Amino acid sequence: MEEKCPYCGSCHVKRNGRSGNGKQRRLCLACGRSFVKETHTVFASRKLGEEKFRMLIALIIRDATVETISECLGVLSKTAYVWRMKLYGCFAGYQKSLVLKGKVWIDETMFPVSGGKICFGEGGRKLRGASRNQTVVCAGIDRGWHRIAFVAGRGHISSARCLEVYGPHVERGSELVHDGTFSHDRLVKEKGLKGTTCKSTVKSFRPLMKPIDDFCAMIKRNKVIHMGGMDDYLQNYLDWITFKPCLRSLKMDEKIRKVEAYCFHSRVVFRVKDRYCGIMQQHFGKIIEYF
Ligand SMILES: [Zn+2]
């Protein structure tokens, strides 16, 4: 881990004894502030011991439910829940520069929106019927284990929205395998893609869509397990699952290290109660009941 001052970025730092809980403290010679390795990272608020915390990360990697984590580690459900939220939050930037290439599959998958909300589509028009209560996720994969998944809005998405969401993440000239939805046409045209259409109504074409079908099914399954009816941090969850292929074929301790390193370097810092105050108040009781 590089020794840079988290306040001013200077490398002129020196060791400066230990903090109350035994962590190596450093002093910045440029700005005069002292810090520990975790300062200005998501780990700054960690109270669990090192071993327990590593187990917590392992369980999150294995997609354990909040209830499982709470039971295995003897921590409050709320603690397990909050840490999962925090870790997911560190991966917010992960997909931004991801570009699928070669043979690329895309598809949209719909989630029912949890009750009670008034739903507006693009341009603020009120959505009607079935589409009104659906959140659309645009998903894509390629053969190189790259995956993308973005919340794209409510109801069916337009050609413009489709281009906006997928466009930056599909390399020009790639082959695009899709279900022939008309809103994909503009994407195919403007990115110079070679479109291969597999209509869901034609049975024999369905195997061609299997890779993306499997990915969408996985998103759906885990979404239900992890969030119940909670949509507010669906994107955070999607960011996390697009990162997960990076961990494949690693041993668990290497996976934990990689996740920790990513979180450190992401420099994402937030207190759950700041970012999700409303959500915690509104949903937390409900979420716990669900599990
Ligand atoms: Zn400094």
Residues whose N, C-alpha, C, O or C-beta is under 5 A from the ligand:
A	BS01	ZN	C5 Y7 C8 G9 S10 C28 A30 C31 G32
